[in-house]
């Protein structure tokens, strides 16, 4: 009997240990969401209601009675609508060319289309200035003065920034179309144009709708392009910056932030519904479509896709080129003069941004892994509210989240004040800015994990910790690697979420680029941007190399 008792005690302890570990896995990330997302959003809402003698709607009355606010709102909505229409239209052309046409060189298009994601959004604006500004290459070549500042410059810059998102989302919808449907249409004698009208467009409608709302949200909340090339064309993002940084009016900035939050929340809600409809409409076991060469269609689509990509290369490439030009546009000899940056702290902000990005990537990946691991063990009724909270940060613009952080953590009324002015706080805001995408990616990996693997591990006596390390983590490792590099790359280039959190002693790369441009050192801003793009490109190549190596190892391990 004495030999049986320890086993019984051990068996009794394991469920208790698993239960405790589940609570820790859910509790710590949930505490982070409450402290670093929910609490700051409550603070920004309360500050929008704060008046001299308590709370009220006076701030809203003043903002809503301001002609400047309504002008910025009108501009934001017009810019959001125009950019969305243009981005989705161009994105559909490229996505249709990649997934529904047969021509060579698709690898080149796929490589070029991600370039805007490798740099802060304001790099598109810098490129347009070097191309179409008063001393731009095209302006001087044509001998005309193009007014690039304002609506048209901002429209082009925002379109280039939102275009990769449109291509990826619409492409994901087009790739799901079943080849058997098209084979049946051909047997029935339907022409290619009829197939496109009656099959492709209806099947891709939710993907197009999803892309439209994502592009609208990106555009209406972006600050970088508007700050550099917007000129007198004020938008809500620059209005918030003006209230907080220019006028030090935090309460009014909070009101404008809440106003900016409203369209993005509505847009996000509709986008999520479109995603659900698209997933519901996916047939099981669809046959991938393999396009056959149609000369007229494919040559036209290839030409249009390459033309759009040429525009992206021109805008990004001219920034890199200008960084080596001695004195733009008068002395075009090449040198490294502009890489000798001493203003705005030199390269210290670049190294600090790399450290912050590593902190956000490593801590964020661990946090979403623990959260998803714990949610898998919770009852559905308890897991669903937490999943909803984990998905909420995507609905909050980076500018509003950054404003919420300065209102929350720059106050001595809370012990969290100790975080203000530290790299840790910027890493935290970067993580929660992109929390939703990271969480949903890892959750997708967990859904693909066969329940039988965990059951087999449990039957062999493995606890939750052993199962997580030996079974779960290796299975979803590709997802974790993707999330790590995603968080690193986005943290390297984000501007709107961190612009309020930098101090004279602590800055980040995107803010340094903006300050260099504000100081009239546009070529040095281009040089700094090139350095950022080099770091992010290296991270992207590292991610692809790591995933390829993991895939090769998995194939080797598979039995013949």
N, C-alpha and C positions, 0 to 999 in steps of 0.2 A: 504493500500500500504506500509505503514511504516513497517508492520510485515513481508512483503515478501522480502524487500530489504536486510536485514542482511543475509537471507538464500541464496540469489543470490550471495552476496559478498563472503560468505563462500564457496559456490560451485565453484566460480571463483578462490578463493585462493588455494583450494585443489590441482587442477592440477599443479599450479605453485609450490606449496610446494613439490609435488611428483616429478616434473621435477628437482627441486633443489636437492632433496634427491638422485635421480638417478645419477645426476652428481657427488655428493659427494661419493656415493657408488662405482662408477667407477673411479672417479678421484683420490682418495687417494690411492687405491691399484695400479692403473696405474702409479702414481707418484713414488710409492715404487719400481715397476718393472723397471722403467727408471733409478732411482737413484742407486738402489742396485743390478741391474742385467745388464741392457743394458750399462749404463755408465762405470762400471768397465770392461766390456768386450771390450768396445771401447778403454779404457786406456791400457789394456794388449796388444791389437793389435798394438796400436801406439808405445808402449814401445818396442815391438819387431822390429819396424822399426827405432828406435831412434839410431843415431850414433853421433859422437862428434860434427859435424857441421850441424846437422839437421836430415833429414830422408833419409833412403836408405835401400838397401838390404844387406848391409855388414854383419849384424848379421846372416842373413840366409845363406850367403855364407860361413861364418866361421863354423856354426853348420853343414851344409850339407857337408862340407869338413872334418868334424871330424870323425875319425874312431870310437870313443866312442859313438857318437850319433847313427851311423848306427848299431853298435853292440847292443845298448839298444833297438833300434827299432826292429831289428830282433828278439831279445829275447822276446820283448813284444808281437809281432805278433805270434811267435811260442807258447808262454805261453798262449796267449788268445785263439788260435785255439785248443790247446791240452786240456785246461781246459773246453772250451765250449763243445767239443766232449764228454769228460768224464762226465761232469755235466748233459748234456742233456740225455745221455745214461742211467745213474743211475737215473736221475729224471723221465725218462719215465717208468722205471721199478717200481718205487715207486708209481707214479701216476696211472699207469695201475693196480697195485695191489689194490690201494685204491678205484678206481672208476669202474673197470671192472671185479673184482674178488670178491668172497664171502669167507671171512675167518674172524675169530675173532681177536680182538686185534688191530683193525685199529686206535682206539683212542690213543693207545700207539705210533704208528708210527706218527700220526699227532702231538702228543705232542713233540716227539723227533726231528722231522724235523725242528721245529722252533728254536731249541736251538742255532744254529749259529747266528741267528738274535738278540739274547739277549746280545751279547757281542761285543766289538770292533773286527774288522777282525783279528787283530794280536793275539787274544786268540787262534785261530786255530794253529798258528805257535808255540805259547808257549806250547800247548798240545803235538804237535809232537816232540818238543825238550824233554819234560819229558818222552815221550814214546820211541822215536827212536834216541835221541841224544846220545852223548858219555856216559853219565850217565843215560840214559833212562831205563825204566823198561824192555822193550823188548830187548834192546841191551845187558843189563847185564844178563838177563835170558838166552839168546842164546849164550852169550860169544863172540859176534862179535861186531866190530865197524862199525856202519852204518853211511855213510856220508849223513846226512839229510839236510845239508845246500846246497842250490843251486837249480837246476831245479826240482828234484824229490820232495824235501820237499815243495817247493813253489807250485808245481802242486797239491799236495795233499791238502795243506792248502787252496788254491784258490778254489779247487773243493768243499770242505766242505762249504766254505763261499757262493759259488754261487748256491749250490744244492737246498736250500729252494726255491729260485726264480724259478728254473726250474720245481720243483714239483708243485708249485702253478699255474704257467702259463699253463703247459701241462695238469694238472688236470682240470683247467677251460675249456680247449678245449674238454677233454674227457667227461666231465659231460654234455656237450651240445648235445651229439650224441643221436639220436632219437631211442627209443626202437622198434618202428614199422618197421624200416628198417631191424633190426636184426631178427625180427619175420618173415618178408617176406623172408629173406635169409634162415632161417631154413626150412620154408615151401618148398622152392625150392631145399632143400637138400644140401646147402652149408656147408662144414665142418667148425669147429671153426677156423682152420688155414686159410682157404679161407676167412672167415669173417674178420679175423684180417688183412689179406693182402689187401683185396679189399674194406673194409668198414672203419675199425678203423684207419689205417695209413693214407689213403687219407683225411679222415675227420679231422684228428688231425694235418695235415701237417702245417697249418698256426700257430697253437699253438706251435708246435715244432720249427718252424722257428723263431717265436717271442721269445721263450725261449732261442734259440741259440744266438740271437743278444743281449738280455739282459745279458746273462752270459758273452758274449764276452766283453761288455761294462764294466761290474762290474770288470772283471779280468784285463783288460788293464789299468784301472784307479786306481786300489787299491794300496795303499801305505803301509798299516800296515803289511801285511804278508811279502811283499818284504823287508821291513826294518828289520824285525826280523829274517827271515829264508832264505832270498834270497842269502846271502853270496856274492860271486863274480858275481852272475848272475844278472847283471844290467838290469833294465827295465826303461821305460820312466818316470814313477812316481818317482823313486829314482834319476834319472838324474836331474829332476826339483829340487828336494830337495837339491841335491849336488850343483847345480848352485846357488841357492838362499841362502841356509843356510851355506853351506861349503865354497863357493867362493864369496858370496855376489855379484854375477853377475846377477842383476835383468833383464837386457835386454836379456841376453842369456837364462835365465830362462823363459822369456816371449816367446822367439822363440820356445823353446822345448814345452812350454805349448800350443802354437798354433798348433804345429805338433801333439801333443797328442789329440788336439781337433778334428782334421780332421777325423781319423777313428771312433771316437765316434759319430760325427755328421752323418756320412754315415750310421753307424750301427743303430743309432736312427731313421733315416728317413726310412730305410728299415723295422725296427721293427714296426713303426707306420703304414706303408702300409700293413704289415702282419696282424696287429690288425684290420684294416678296412676291409680287405678281409674276415677275420674270422667272423666279425660282419655281413657283407653282406650275408655270406653263412649260417647264422643261420636261420632255419626254424621257422615259427610262430607256437606256440602251440605244441612243441615237447613233446613226452611222455618220462619221465625219465626212464633210463635203470636200471633195477634191476637184477643184476647178480645172476645166480643160481650156486650152488656149483659144481665145476668140480675138482675132487680130484687131478689129475696130475697138471693141470694148477695152481690151487690155492695154493697147497702146495709149489710148486716151487716159485711162486711169493711171497708168504708170507715169505718163507725162505730167499730169496734174499733181500726183503725189510727189514726184521729184521736184517740181516747181515750188511747191509749198516747203519742202525740206530745204531747198536752196535758199529760201527766205530765212529759215531758222539758222542755217549755217552762216549766212551773211551777217545776221544780227549778232550772233554769239562770236563768230570769227573775227569781226571787226573790233570787238572789245579786246580780244587777245592780241591782235595785230597792233592796235593803238597803244597797248601797254609797252611796246618795244620802240615806238616812234619817238625820236628825240624831242621834237617840238611840233605838235600837231597844229595846223596842217602845213607849216612853213618849212620845217626841216624834217623830211621823211626818212632820213637815215635811221638805221636800227641801232639801238643801244639798250643797256639795262639801267639807264638813268632813273626811270620811274620806279624801279624796284628798291631803290634806296629810300625807304619810307621812314621819316622821322616824326612827322605830324601824327596826332591822334594815337600816340603810344607806339608807333611803329608796328612791328609784327607780334607784339605781346598779345594783342587781342586774338590773333590767329591761333597761337598756341593755346591760349585759354579756351577758345572755342572748341578746339580738338579735345581738350580735357573735359570740358562740359559735355560734349557730345558722347564721349566714352562713358561718362557717368550716367547720362540719360539712357544710353543704349543698354548698358549692363544692368543697371538698377531696374529700368523699365521692363526689360525682357524677363528678369527674375520675377518681378511683381505680377505680370500678366500670366506667367506660367503657374505661379502659386495660386492665383485667383481661379484660373480655369481648372486646376487640379482639385481645388476645394469644392468648386461649384458642381463638379461631376459627382461628388459624394453627397451633396445636399438634396433634400426633397425638392421636387419641381416648384412647389408653392413658395419655398424659401429662396430658391435660386433665381426665379424670374425677376423679382424686384431688383436684385443685385445686378443682374444682366442688363436691365433697363438703365440703371444708374451708370454702369460701365460704358454704355453706348452713348450717353448724353454729351460728353465733351465735344463730339464732332459737330454738334449744333451751335457751339459757342465760338465766335470769331476769335482769332488769336489776339486781336487788338483789345477786345473786351476782357479776355482772360488776363492779359497783361495788366490792364487797368485794375481789374479786381485784385490782382496780387499786390500792386503798389498801395491800394487802399487798405488791404488787409495786413500786410507784413511791414508796412512803414508806420505802424502805430504801436506805441509803447504799451497800449492797453492789453496786449497779448504777448505771452512768452515767445510766440513764433516770430516776434520782432527780431530775435537773434539771427534769423535766417536772412534778413534784408541786407542786400549788398554783398552776398556771398555767391560763389559759383554754384553751390548746391541748390539755391533757390531757382537760378536760371535753368539748371538741369531738370529740376522738378517741373517748372512750367512748360519746358519743351516736351517732357514725357506726357503730361496730362493734355497738352495741346493735341498730341497725336495718339492719345490713349485708345480711342475707339478703334482706329485702324489696326493697332497692335493687338488689342483684345479679340477682335473678330477674326483676325488671321490665326491666332493660336487656338481659338475655339473651333475653327474649321479643322485644324489638325486633330483636336481631341475627338471631334465627331467621326473622323475617319479611323480612329483607333478601335479595333475590334474588341467588343466586350469580353469575348472568350479569352483573350490574352490576360486581362486582369483577373478573370475568374480562375484561370489556370494558376496564376501566381499566388492567389489567395489560397487555393486548395493545397499548394505546396508549403503554406505557412508564411509566405512573405507578407509583411505589413505594408502600409501605405507608403512609408518612406522608401523601403526597398523596391517596391513596385514602381514608384515614381522615378527612381534612379536607373533601374535595370530594364524597365519595360517602356514606360511612358516617354521619358526624355529621349531615348534613342529613336523611338518611332516618330516623334514630331520634331526631331532635330532640324530638318530642313526649314520648318516653319519658324523655329526659334532663331536660326541663323538669319532668315529673311527679316524677321522683326528687329533683330539687333542692328543690322546694317541699315534698315529703313529708319529707325530712330536716330542712328548716328548721322546719316546723310541729311535728314530733315532738320536736325538740330544744328548742323553746320550752316545751313542756308536760311533759316527762319529769321524774320525781322519783326513782324507785327507783334508777336507775343513777348518779345524781349526788349523792345525799344524803350519801354518805361522803366525797366529794371536795371539798366546799366548805370554806373556811377563814374565819377572822375577816375576812380582807381580800378574799376572793373568794366571792361567793355567786351563786345563780341564782334566777330568779323563783319556781319551784315551791317551793324551800326557804324563801324569804322568806315566802310565803303560809303555809306550815306553821308558821313561827316566830311570825308575827303571831297565828295562831289559838292557838298554845300560850301566848302572852302574854295571852290573853283579849281581844285586839283583833280580834274576829270581823268587825266592820264594815269595818275597814281591810283585813283579809284579803279580804273581798268586793270592795273597791275595787281592790286589786292584781290580783285574779283577773279583774275586768272589763277592766283594761288589757291583761292577757295575751290574753284572748279577742279584744279589739279588734285586736291585732297579728296574731294567727293568722287571724282572719276576713279581714283585709286581704290577707294572704298567699294565702288560698284564692281570693279574688276575683281577685287578680293572676294566679294560676295558670290559672283558668278563662278570663280575658281573653286571656292569652298563647296558650293552646291554641286558642281560637276564632280569634284573629288568624292563627295559623299555618295552621289549617285553611282559612281564607278565601283566604290567599295561595296555598296548594296548589291550590285549586279554580280560581283565576284562571290559574295556570300550565298547567293541563291543557288539551290541545288540544280544540277543539270537535268 
